Amino acid sequence: MTAAVVAIGVTTAPWLVAVLAPGFHGGKRDLTVQLVRILFPGVGLLVLSAWCLGVLNSHRRFFLSYAAPVIWNLAIIVVTLLPGIGAAPERIVVFTAWGALAGSLLQFAIQFPEARRLLGGFRPSLDAGDAGVRTVLANFGPAFVSRGVAQISAFVDAILASLLPTGAVAALMNAQLLYTLPVSLFGMSVAAAELPELSDAAGQGDSAHAVLRERLERAMRQVTFFVVPSAIAFLALGQVIAAAVFQTGRFTADDARYVWMILIGATVGLLATTLARLYASAWYALQEAKRPMRFALIRVGLTIGLGYFSAVHLPGLLGVERRWGAVGLTASAGVAGWLEFALLRRSLHARIGAARLPAAHLARLWGAGLVAAVVGWGMLLLVQGQLGPVLRAVLVLGAFGTVYILMAWQLGIETARELVGRLRRT
């Protein structure tokens, strides 16, 4: 099936580009078609890699499946550098696409031997008479939609950004690389790690709901400990982060500020998006995949409607340049993310009872983060104009992170105390 999808994608690349990037014309469109044809086989390999991840996670082997993407990124970096300094941007981006394809192959190759060992002797089968196969087939569509809502929203944003002036799509993609990092590291990873435990809890008879609530509350405390400072860092220090990651060659300080503004829009829904992954995992543990799917579809519909208005019409109404519509895109996606989270939480609480995240806990996290942001800004003012973007980010973000952890530790945040305890033992 994956091979068929890849073949269709490669063959129909010109039509896909016309639908997904209607604002691209001429050479930009031709280059995009070439990139799509290179990247589609890599997507197929990533599907196989995701299968390995599922096998490893179900056996509670999390390290390899989440370390393998590092190789994917390294392959992209290495191959991107091959054309050398001064190469045409069009040539560099083609090499980057080939790097992504090579990285996808490596990511699958690293995980497959361990996944195969854990399965022992296995034979792929689509025998609908098998109960396990029937469960997978029944849940595939709903899980695909609900788990892929972030990617679907990103596609929608890219389509709408193509209607904005040149540079908006690139800036949006750069911002997405940054704000999806905490979603993946602290939202999706914790949700994936909790899914086997939540599934076990769901089968514990009369005590199942109490255990589910306890697991959810613990996971929410972990997620918020990391996501709250991520949101504050994007809000207060996003320019420093964007400059450190992207400011080389033609990427200027003005470009970094543009990415920062888009990041500010993205922070609107950062916490909701990460917590929603936990609630969706709880529904999967309860063998309910259709409910998260319905809420995900509502989110996508709202993202499209709000995104189109915010990107295309709102800049004119506010009297600002059209390129600032990209900020409206990420902010509107965040609003839709909060609606999805609210629907997931309300329905799950009706099923298992309220899993509470104390307001005092969040207040302490935000307080620690705001104090850390003030210290980070103070460090930025001290080193501004004296250091390069990378070293400046190390000092500024280092001060921010250190103060946040120490403040959270002093305020009695459990995750901070565990982290400080581990550091003391090393």
TORNU-670360 format. One record per atom (N, C-alpha, C): residue in one letter; x, z, y. Coordinates in pm, whole numbers, plus 50000, padded with zeros to 5 digits. Each point is the difference from the previous one (the first is absolute). Layout:
// residues N
AXZY
...
***
This chain:
// residues 426
M500825000049880
M499185000050120
M500875000050127
T501055008549998
T500905000550115
T500684986650022
A500434993649890
A500664987050011
A499054989750061
A498735000649962
A499034990650055
A499805002150150
V499945012750042
V499855003050142
V501214995050079
V501205002149944
V501224995450067
V500004984850014
A499634993149892
A499974985450004
A498994995050104
I498845006550006
I498994996050098
I500525002650142
G500665011650018
G500525003350132
G501044990250049
V500904996049912
V501054990550038
V499394986450032
T499034996049920
T499384986950019
T499164999350127
T499295010550028
T499054999950112
T500575006550126
A501325001650007
A500635006950114
A499564994450136
P499944986850019
P499574994950132
P498605004650039
W499085000549904
W498645004350031
W499955015150024
L500805007649925
L500055014450021
L500505003350141
V501034992950043
V500555002350134
V498964996550106
A499274989349977
A498974996250097
A498935010750015
V499705007049889
V498975010550003
V500565013050055
L501215004049953
L500565013050035
L500735000150133
A500454988450047
A500694999450130
A499484988050078
P498745000550041
P499404988350066
P500654996750133
G500755009250057
G500644997450128
G501364993349989
F500484997449877
F501324993949980
F499864984849996
H500914993150070
H499974985350003
H501434994649997
G500134987349965
G501294993150006
G501055006249910
G501205001850056
G501125005249923
G499765014049950
K499335008350078
K499715013749956
K499134999949874
R499014990949998
R499144999049883
R500774994949879
D500844989850017
D500784994449889
D500945010549941
L500635007850086
L500905010549952
L499225010749923
T498825003450049
T499185010049931
T499594995249862
V499654987349988
V499644994449869
V501195001149904
Q501194996750047
Q501195000949916
Q500235014449954
L499825009450091
L500215014049965
L498985004849897
V498754995950016
V498965003949905
V500344995049861
R500514987749990
R500324994449869
R501195007249935
I500905005350080
I501125007849945
I499525013849956
L499145006150080
L499635014049979
L498975001949889
F499174990049974
F498935001949902
F500525003849860
P501054993549947
P500535004549871
P500485014550004
G500545004150116
G500425013950014
G498825009549991
V498864995950053
V498805008349990
V499595001649854
G500124989249923
G499705000949858
G500905010049929
L501294999950035
L500925009749941
L499675014350043
L499535001550124
L499605013350046
L498795005249925
V499114990949957
V498865004249917
V500515005849868
L500984993349939
L500575005249876
L500725013250024
S500645001050117
S500675012650036
S498975011250016
A498844996850057
A498955010050015
A499465004549865
W499974990849904
W499605003849863
W500985010249944
C501294997450020
C501015009749956
C499805013450068
L499724999650130
L499785012350076
L498845007949940
G498924993149963
G498865006849940
G500375006849868
V500784993049918
V500445006049873
V500875012350025
L500964998750091
L500915011150029
L499255011850060
N499084997450092
N499255010950062
N499125007349899
S499394992449909
S499125006449901
S500785009149907
H501314997549988
H500885008849921
H500755009950089
R499565000750129
R500595009350096
R501494997550022
R500374987449999
R501374995850033
R499944993150135
F500215007650107
F499764994750134
F501264994750068
F501155005349965
F501214996650076
F500324985149994
L500064994449880
L500444986149985
L499054990450069
S498705002349987
S499024990750057
S500035000050152
Y500365011350061
Y500045000650145
Y501404998050057
A501015000249913
A501364996850045
A500274985049988
A499314993249908
A500224985749980
A499784991650125
P499005003250085
P499844992050122
P501205000250093
V500865010049985
V501235000350081
V500844987649969
I500054996249873
I500754988149959
I499384987550062
W498684999950007
W499304988750063
W500454998550145
N500045011250072
N500444999550140
N501464996150014
L500855005249912
L501424996650005
L500214985149976
A499254994349906
A500124985649973
A499624991950123
I498955004150069
I499594992950122
I501105000650105
I500585011950018
I501045001750101
I501214991449968
V500465000649875
V501204992649959
V499814985050017
V498894994749950
V499784985550006
V499764995550145
T499365008350080
T499784996550140
T501314998250075
L501015007649962
L501294999350068
L500864988149958
L499604993049894
L500834989249946
L500224988450097
P498994995850080
P500254988750091
P501055002850106
G500245012750030
G501055003550096
G499515000850143
I500855005450085
I499675001750142
I499874986350067
G498994998450081
G499814987650074
G499134989949931
A499555003149877
A499144990649929
A498644999050070
A499364988749985
A498694997950062
A498995009949943
P499125005450084
P499005009749951
P499164994749886
E499674987050004
E499194994249893
E500735000549866
R501324998050004
R500795000549876
R500095014449949
I500165009450091
I500115014149961
I498725004849933
V498864996250056
V498745004949945
V499744994049862
V500464987749976
V499874994249866
V500875007749900
F501225003650040
F500855008149913
F499365013649973
T499345005650101
T499325012849982
T498914998949894
A499274988950001
A498964998049900
A500594999049860
W501134992849987
W500664999349869
W500515013749957
G500445008050097
G500435013649969
G498865008549947
A498794998250059
A498835007349952
A499664995949857
L500144987049969
L499734995349864
L501015006149902
A501294999950036
A501025005849913
A499775015049983
G499625006850109
G499745014449991
G498815003149911
S498984991650002
S498835002149914
S500404999249853
L500854990349968
L500484998649862
L500805012349959
L500895004650086
L500815011849968
L499135012549986
Q499015001450086
Q499135011749994
Q499275000849866
F499524988549951
F499344999749870
F501005002649888
A501184993750008
A500995001249893
A500505014449984
I500065007450109
I500485013849992
I498985009149931
Q498724997550021
Q498985008849945
Q499594996349857
F500074987349967
F499424995449873
F500605006649876
P501335001549988
P500535006249878
P499445014049974
E499915008350103
E499485013649981
E498514999849968
A499254991050066
A498574999049971
A499784995549855
R500814990649955
R499874995349862
R500355011049901
R501025007850032
R500405011049910
R498895010449989
L499355003250113
L498945010049999
L498784995349921
L499734987050004
L498854994749928
L500274998549851
G501294999549961
G500334997649860
G499654985749964
G499484998049881
G499554986649963
G498644997350062
F499924990150084
F498714996950062
F499794985049999
R498734996449999
R499634985950003
R498914998250104
P500254991850103
P498964997850102
P498724994849936
S498885005550043
S498734996149941
S498905000750103
L499054990849992
L498805000450083
L498765001049910
D500155007349889
D498905001949906
D498935008850066
A498904994150037
A498955007450069
A499345010449911
G500304999849871
G499465010249912
G500745013150009
D501194999950060
D500785012250017
D499485007850121
A499795013049982
A499435008250108
A500925000250122
G501315000749976
G500945000250111
G499974987150080
V499904988749930
V499934987050068
V498724999050082
R498905004849944
R498734999550073
R500075008550128
T500665011649992
T500145008650117
T500834993150108
V501104993649958
V500864993150096
V499264988650066
L499304991849920
L499274988750056
L498905004450095
A499335011149967
A498925004950085
A500525005450132
N501185006049996
N500545006550120
N500914991050082
F500414988549942
F501004991850068
F499534995450138
G498824993850005
G499514994750127
G499865010650107
P499265011049972
P499875010550100
P501335006150042
A500895002549903
A501295006050035
A500864990350081
F499904987149965
F500764989850073
F499614999950148
V498705000650026
V499534999450139
V500365012850074
S499705011649939
S500225012650071
S501475003150018
R500834997449898
R501435002650013
R500684989750090
G499434988050006
G500634989650079
G499484999050142
V499235010250043
V499394999150132
V501044999550110
A501125007149982
A501054999850103
A500594986050013
Q500234993449884
Q500534986550004
Q498984990250057
I498735002149964
I498964991350054
I499935001450152
S500075012450048
S499975002350144
S501204993550068
A501175000749933
A501204993750057
A499834984950010
F499364994049898
F499744985650004
F499074996650117
V498965008150014
V499054997750110
V500725001050134
D500845010150014
D500755001650125
D500894987950027
A500664995149894
A500894988450017
A499224987650043
I498834998149941
I499174988550038
I499615000850147
L499555011650041
L499585001650139
L501184999350095
A501155005449960
A501194999650086
A500484985750021
S499724991149904
S500424986050016
S499264993250115
L498905006050044
L499254994650113
L500585004550134
L500955009549995
L500615005350121
L501264992150034
P500605002250117
P501214992650036
P501145001849901
T500934990449999
T501155000449910
T500745013250016
G500355005749886
G500705012949999
G499125011449953
A498684998450010
A499095010749960
A500035002349849
V500034989149923
V500035001549853
V501285007049956
A501144995850054
A501275006149962
A500035014850038
A499525003350121
A499995013950043
A499075008349913
L498854994349965
L499065007049914
L500615002749863
M500684989949944
M500635001749869
M501105010850006
N500774999950108
N501035010350014
N499395013950008
A498915001250075
A499325012950010
A499425004249865
Q499474990349924
Q499445003149869
Q501065005249905
L501214994450009
L501095005049916
L500265014750026
L499865004150125
L500295013950036
L498845009349964
Y498784996450039
Y498925009649979
Y499485000349857
T500314989849918
T499645001049859
T501005008449921
L501155003050060
L500995008249930
L499465013949968
P499485007750099
P499445013049963
P498774999049910
V499224989150016
V498844998349911
V500474998849855
S501064992149977
S500514998049865
S500735012349948
L500885005650085
L500825011349955
L499195012649977
F499075003050091
F499345012949996
F498534999349963
G499394988450011
G498614998749964
G499824994249861
M500474987749982
M499814993449871
M500825006449889
S501215004850033
S500845006149895
S499395013149951
V499545008450093
V499375012649959
V498714997149925
A499214990250047
A498764996449931
A500294995149859
A501064991949983
A500354995049868
A500485011349909
A500805009150056
A500505011249921
A498885009549960
E498995001350086
E498915009149972
E498974994249905
L499924986649989
L498954993949920
L499995005049855
P501165000449928
P499955005349863
P499525014549996
E500445008250098
E499595014050002
E498515001350031
L499524991950094
L498585000350032
L499164995449881
S500514990149926
S499284995249881
S499925010949895
D501095007449981
D499975011349907
D499015010550046
A500035002850131
A499095010350054
A498554996049982
A499704987250015
A498624995349990
A499435002049860
G500865001649900
G499545001849863
G499985014449954
Q500085009550091
Q500085014149962
Q498665007250001
G498954992949968
G498705006249981
G499445006450126
D499505012249986
D499335006850110
D500925003050117
S501305001549972
S500955003450107
S500574987650068
A499554988249962
A500614987650049
A499934998950152
H498855002750057
H499864998250144
H500875009750078
A500115012249953
A500855009850069
A501464995949995
V500444994949884
V501384995649986
V500264987850086
L499044990850004
L500134988150085
L500155003950147
R499195009350044
R500095004450140
R501375006350027
E500495007949907
E501305006550019
E501134989850008
R499954989949913
R501034989650001
R499934992050129
L498804996750044
L499834992450124
L500525007750121
E499685012750008
E500445008150113
E501525000850006
R500615001949885
R501475000649996
R500614986850042
A499444988949950
A500534986850034
A499794997050149
M498875004050057
M499754997650141
M501005007550087
R500355012149961
R501005007650077
R501354993049997
Q500354994449884
Q501264992649989
Q499994987650088
V498924992349993
V499924987550075
V500045002750149
T499205009550046
T499945002550145
T501325005350054
F500745007349919
F501295005250047
F500924988650041
F499944988949931
F500874988750032
F499364989850093
V498694998049989
V499354989550078
V499785004150145
V499685012650025
V499805004550138
V501264997550085
P501205004249956
P501184996950082
P500304985150007
S499644992349897
S500194985550006
S499164994150112
A498745004550010
A499124995050107
A500545004050137
I500475012450013
I500535004650128
I501274992350036
A500864997449901
A501224992550026
A499684985850046
F499004993649938
F499614986550044
F499455000450143
L499215010350030
L499425001050133
L501065002450108
A500905009549975
A500945004450104
A501324992549997
L500444995949880
L501354994649986
L500014986449931
G498864993150003
G499904987249930
G500994989650049
Q500325000250129
Q500974990450052
Q501385002349940
V500375012649984
V501305003449939
V500054995049857
I498905001949927
I499954995849859
I500074984849989
A499184993050080
A499984985449995
A501354994250039
A500655005750102
A501304994850043
A501055001949892
A499975011549932
A501005002749895
A499864990249884
V498784996549965
V499764991549883
V500154985250033
F499544995850118
F499884985750028
F500884994750113
Q500535008650087
Q500634995050122
Q501424994749976
T500044987849953
T501254992649985
T499724985450037
G501054992750036
G499824985750029
G499004997850111
R498944992349969
R499014996450101
R498955010750022
F499995010449920
F499025010750014
F500495009550108
T499295000650113
T500455007350117
T499295013450013
A500425007750102
A499345012750029
A498534998050036
D499684988950067
D498614996950032
D499194997649872
D500614993449903
D499334997849872
D499745013449930
A500985009150009
A499835013249939
A498845007550064
R499854998850132
R498895006650068
R498664994049957
Y499984986949979
Y498774993449956
Y499595005149861
V500975000849910
V499725005449866
V499535014550011
W500605007750093
W499605013950019
W498535000950039
M499554991550091
M498615000450041
M499064997149881
I500404990649916
I499194996949881
I500005011849904
L501145006949989
L500095012049917
L499065010950050
I499915001450131
I499105010050057
I498564997249955
G499614987350000
G498684996749949
G499855003649853
A501064998049922
A499945002749856
A499855014849970
T500525008750087
T499925014349973
T498585005250003
V499084992450058
V498595004350005
V499485003249861
G500344991849902
G499465001949866
G501005004149895
L501215003950041
L501065002949902
L499615011449907
L499535011150055
L499645011549918
L498804996949911
A499014993150055
A498814996749921
A500354990949882
T500864990250024
T500374990649893
T500695006949885
T500915009150031
T500735006949893
T499115009649923
L499175007750071
L499115009249931
L498934992649919
A499594988450047
A499004992249926
A500504996049863
R501334997549988
R500544996549869
R499815011449900
L500135012550047
L499815011549912
L498555000749952
Y499084998550093
Y498595000849963
Y499614988649905
A500574988250022
A499724988949908
A500535003249860
S501195006049992
S500575003749869
S499105010049929
A499395009250076
A499095009749938
A498794992949940
W499494989850070
W498874992549946
W500414992349874
Y501224994549999
Y500474993249879
Y500095009849884
A500485012150028
A500095010149895
A498635003449943
L498974998950082
L498635002549956
L499354987649939
Q500824989549978
Q499524987449942
Q498954993250090
E500205001450130
E499104993850098
E500834990850089
A500094987349966
A500804990650079
A499164992250100
K498704999249977
K499164991750088
K499755006750135
R499945013250003
R499725006750126
R501124997750102
P501295002349964
P501074996750095
P500004985450042
M499604991149907
M499964985850034
M498994997350111
R498835006249991
R498974997850102
R500495004650137
F500655011450003
F500505005250127
F501144991350053
A500814994649909
A501084991150042
A499454987250062
L498924994749943
L499394988050055
L499435002650139
I499435011850019
I499515003850133
I501165000350099
R501125005749955
R501185000750088
R500474986050038
V500084991049902
V500474986450030
V499064993050098
G498685001449978
G499054993850090
G500135005150143
L500175013350013
L500165005750133
L501324995850063
T501054999049918
T501294995550049
T499924985950057
I499294991349931
I499864986150047
I499254999650133
G498875006950005
G499194999650122
G500705006250120
L500485012349983
L500705006750109
L501304992950036
G500704995349897
G501284993450024
G499854987350080
Y499004992049967
Y499804987550074
Y499675003050146
F499115009650023
F499645003250138
F501215005750076
S500745009149935
S501125006650067
S501164990450026
A500224990549909
A501134990950015
A499694988450094
V498814994449988
V499694987550070
V499305002450135
H499085009450004
H499185001650120
H500415011950088
L500425011149940
L500275012150077
L501104998450104
P501134993049969
P501034998450104
P499464993750128
G499154989849986
G499444993750119
G499095009350077
L499215008149927
L499115009550067
L500795010850074
L501175003649946
L500825010250064
L500954994350103
G500124986850005
G500884993650097
G501475001149965
V500325000449869
V501395000749957
V500374987249926
E501304998149974
E500474988049930
E499404999449860
R499794987849952
R499384998049869
R500825005949887
R501325000750016
R500835005049890
R499705014549967
W499435007750096
W499675014049971
W498815001449908
G499394988949964
G498955000449899
G500515005049866
A501314998749975
A500575005049875
A499865015249989
V500065006950114
V499805014549999
V498575003349959
G499064992250051
G498615002049963
G499764997649852
L500764990849940
L499864997449857
L500295012449918
T501165006250025
T500385011549920
T499125012150029
A499605001650126
A499125011250034
A498634998549934
S499464987950000
S498684997949939
S500075002049849
A501114996149937
A500165002649857
A500045015049974
G500605007650093
G500045014449985
G498625006350009
V499174995150092
V498635005050011
V499244997449870
A500164988049945
A499354996749873
A500525008949888
G501295003450004
G500575008949899
G499385013850003
W499695005050121
W499355013150011
W498594999749941
L499294988950019
L498664998949942
L500085000249847
E500944992349943
E500164999949855
E500315014049949
F500935007050067
F500365013549958
F498805009450006
A499224999250107
A498845008850014
A498994997549889
L499774987449965
L499074996849893
L500505005049865
L501304998149972
L500575004849875
L499895015249991
R500365006850108
R500005014749997
R498585005449983
R499064994650077
R498635005149992
R499424998249861
S500194988349941
S499434997449867
S500685008449892
L501325001650011
L500715008049898
L499635014750012
H499875005050121
H499605014050017
H498615002449944
A499134990150011
A498665001449942
A500075000649848
R501054994249943
R500124999549854
R500715012449945
I501105004450062
I500815010749941
I500085012450089
G499394999550118
G500155011050094
G501104996850100
A500065007750107
A500924997250110
A501435003849964
A500914990350013
A501455002549991
A500495001550142
R500405012050037
R500235003050141
R501474999250039
L500234994050115
L501305000150066
L499825008050127
P500465012650003
P499695008950113
P500424994050133
A499135001850100
A500324995250135
A501255006850053
A500205012749963
A501195007350047
A501274993649946
H499944994949877
H501174993449941
H500364987550080
L498984991950031
L500254987950080
L500495003550140
A499435010450059
A500415003950134
A501485004050002
R500455007049898
R501415004049994
R500904987849983
L499574990449920
L500794987949981
L500114992250130
W498864998050068
W500024992650126
W500815007650106
G499885013250001
G500795007850094
G501494998549977
A500425001049873
A501414998249967
A500474986050035
G499144989949974
G500374986350031
G500144997350148
L499125005950080
L500074997950146
L501245006650059
V500345012049953
V501235006450047
V501214991549962
A499994994849877
A501104991549955
A500094987350084
A498844994550040
A500014988050084
A500615002750137
V499725011750056
V500605003650128
V501525000849987
V500485006249891
V501455000849978
V500584986149978
G499274991549927
G500484986449978
G500114992350129
W499025001550089
W500064993350129
W501155005350085
G500255013249990
G501135005650073
G501314994049953
M500154998549868
M501214993749946
M500084985450045
L498884993150004
L499994986150043
L500474998650144
L499555009050086
L500424999550141
L501515002650014
L500545008349910
L501445003150007
L500874988149960
V499544992349901
V500854989349944
V499564986150044
Q498904999150076
Q499484986950041
Q501074992050075
G500214987649958
G500964991250067
G501435002249962
Q500295010049917
Q501375003149964
Q500364995749858
L498994998549914
L500244997149859
L499204987849957
G500424994149888
G499244988949942
G498715005149939
P499084990849967
P498685004149951
P500025008049871
V500934996949910
V500025007049871
V500495014350018
L501145001850066
L500535013550021
L499055008450085
R499384993650099
R499035007150083
R498845005049915
A499534991749909
A498885004049913
A500425011449908
V501234999649948
V500485010749911
V499945013450073
L500485000450125
L500025012550076
L498595004450040
V499214990750051
V498665003550048
V499095004049884
L499954991849897
L499125003049887
L500535011649919
G501335001549996
G500575011749933
G499575012950067
A500045000350133
A499565011850075
A498505002349978
F499234989350005
F498555001049978
F499695005849862
G500614994349896
G499715004549863
G500455014349976
T501185003750050
T500515013549979
T499105010450065
V499614997550124
V499145009450072
V498635001049932
Y499474988749954
Y498695000349935
Y500035008749874
I501004997849916
I500095007749875
I500185014950029
L500885003450096
L500235014150032
L498755006450061
M499314992750085
M498785005450059
M498925002149893
A499844990149912
A499015001349893
A500345011649907
W501295001949975
W500465011149916
W499675013450067
Q500275001050129
Q499715012250073
Q498495002850006
L499214989450002
L498545001550008
L499365002449864
G500825000749895
G499505003549867
G499414988649921
I500364987750032
I499514988549923
I500705000049864
E499214999949893
E500535001549865
E500994988949964
T499664987650030
T500884988849965
T501345001250072
A499985004550125
A501245001850076
A500855011049936
R499385010749957
R500755010949937
R500634995549868
E499264991949924
E500574994649876
E501194991050030
L499874991750104
L501074990750037
L501235007650047
V499815009850086
V501145008050049
V500645007549886
G499195005049906
G500555007049885
G500894991049915
R499584987749981
R500824990649923
R501304997050072
L499934998350133
L501214997350076
L500985011749993
R499495012049999
R500865011749991
R500725000949866
R499304995349893
R500605000749867
R501034989249973
T500024989450084
T500964989249979
T501355003350064
***
